[in-house]
Amino acid sequence: MSELILASTSSARRALMDGLGVPYRTKAPGVDEHVPAGLPADEAVRMLAVRKARAVQERHPEAWVLGADQLVEVGSDVLGKPRDRDAARAQLQRLLGNTHVIHTAVCLLGPGGHHSETVEDTRLTFFPVPPEELERYLDTGEWEGCAGSYRVEGRGQALLQKLEGDRTNVQGLPMLSVVRLLRQAGFDFFVRP
Ligand SMILES: Nc1nc2c(ncn2[C@@H]2O[C@H](COP(=O)(O)OP(=O)(O)OP(=O)(O)O)[C@@H](O)[C@H]2O)c(=O)[nH]1
């Protein structure tokens, strides 16, 4: 099997792939993440996951390449990564006391034109918490680099009232689907290095 490249700069995605134990390396996708205005979140993440994977595959045509993208949908709002603490506060104020959906798309490209992709959704309901608790959570800094401004595997789990779906999908990769795509592509597991 030719090498696997994770087309991502995300430390959370790296951590998830490290846990799987399949040998891989990372390459930054380096793509423009703009999508047409009004595009539904699930279509936007699918478009971006494919764009990221294709950008890396162009540089490494013999490799297998896994790209991913994630957005948060709450009501009619679509949230990405907050640019600063104030943006993170505004995002969390939208999520607290409500139910939102995490849409994560993954795309696996491989030699010979292999192309598989999927979008996975996880529904999360957050407790309503007072402003002073929200400020304390912001002080943890977990909002940085996270779509939706929280880490489900970190302190942010204290906000979580209910989760329906794949928990790893929230962190950045729906590992149930990643394993399925890799197995369908012919990857072997538990191979001695
Ligand atoms: N650790 C952690 N990271 C999260 C969580 N929710 C979202 N994220 C991260 O938020 C980011 C979503 O933004 P994306 O645009 O999909 O990815 P990115 O961070 O720009 O990284 P690329 O893959 O290089 O595009 C990803 O890095 C996710 O891993 C979470 O609950 N825990």
The ligand as a MOL file (V3000), in Angstrom:
LIG
                    3D

  0  0  0     0  0            999 V3000
M  V30 BEGIN CTAB
M  V30 COUNTS 32 34 0 0 0
M  V30 BEGIN ATOM
M  V30 1 N -9.5500 18.9120 20.0440 0
M  V30 2 C -10.7320 19.2820 19.4790 0
M  V30 3 N -10.7180 19.9280 18.2760 0
M  V30 4 C -11.9310 20.2680 17.7590 0
M  V30 5 C -13.1520 20.0170 18.4140 0
M  V30 6 N -14.1510 20.4990 17.6220 0
M  V30 7 C -13.5700 21.0220 16.5230 0
M  V30 8 N -12.2260 20.8610 16.6050 0
M  V30 9 C -11.2320 21.2920 15.6060 0
M  V30 10 O -11.7410 22.4000 14.8880 0
M  V30 11 C -11.1460 22.4010 13.6160 0
M  V30 12 C -12.2560 22.5330 12.5810 0
M  V30 13 O -11.7760 23.3640 11.5520 0
M  V30 14 P -11.4010 22.8110 10.0970 0
M  V30 15 O -11.3980 23.9760 9.1830 0
M  V30 16 O -12.2040 21.5980 9.7460 0
M  V30 17 O -9.8840 22.2520 10.2240 0
M  V30 18 P -8.5640 23.0670 10.5050 0
M  V30 19 O -8.3530 23.1690 11.9840 0
M  V30 20 O -8.5230 24.3290 9.7330 0
M  V30 21 O -7.4640 22.0440 9.9910 0
M  V30 22 P -7.2500 21.5060 8.4950 0
M  V30 23 O -7.5910 20.0340 8.5480 0
M  V30 24 O -5.7760 21.7600 8.2470 0
M  V30 25 O -8.1410 22.2800 7.5750 0
M  V30 26 C -10.4080 21.0770 13.4500 0
M  V30 27 O -9.0230 21.2620 13.6650 0
M  V30 28 C -11.0200 20.2290 14.5510 0
M  V30 29 O -10.1190 19.2190 15.0050 0
M  V30 30 C -13.1220 19.3250 19.6670 0
M  V30 31 O -14.1530 19.0560 20.3120 0
M  V30 32 N -11.9000 18.9680 20.1500 0
M  V30 END ATOM
M  V30 BEGIN BOND
M  V30 1 1 1 2
M  V30 2 2 2 3
M  V30 3 1 2 32
M  V30 4 1 3 4
M  V30 5 2 4 5
M  V30 6 1 4 8
M  V30 7 1 5 6
M  V30 8 1 5 30
M  V30 9 2 6 7
M  V30 10 1 7 8
M  V30 11 1 8 9
M  V30 12 1 9 10
M  V30 13 1 9 28
M  V30 14 1 10 11
M  V30 15 1 11 12
M  V30 16 1 11 26
M  V30 17 1 12 13
M  V30 18 1 13 14
M  V30 19 2 14 15
M  V30 20 1 14 16
M  V30 21 1 14 17
M  V30 22 1 17 18
M  V30 23 2 18 19
M  V30 24 1 18 20
M  V30 25 1 18 21
M  V30 26 1 21 22
M  V30 27 2 22 23
M  V30 28 1 22 24
M  V30 29 1 22 25
M  V30 30 1 26 27
M  V30 31 1 26 28
M  V30 32 1 28 29
M  V30 33 2 30 31
M  V30 34 1 30 32
M  V30 END BOND
M  V30 END CTAB
M  END
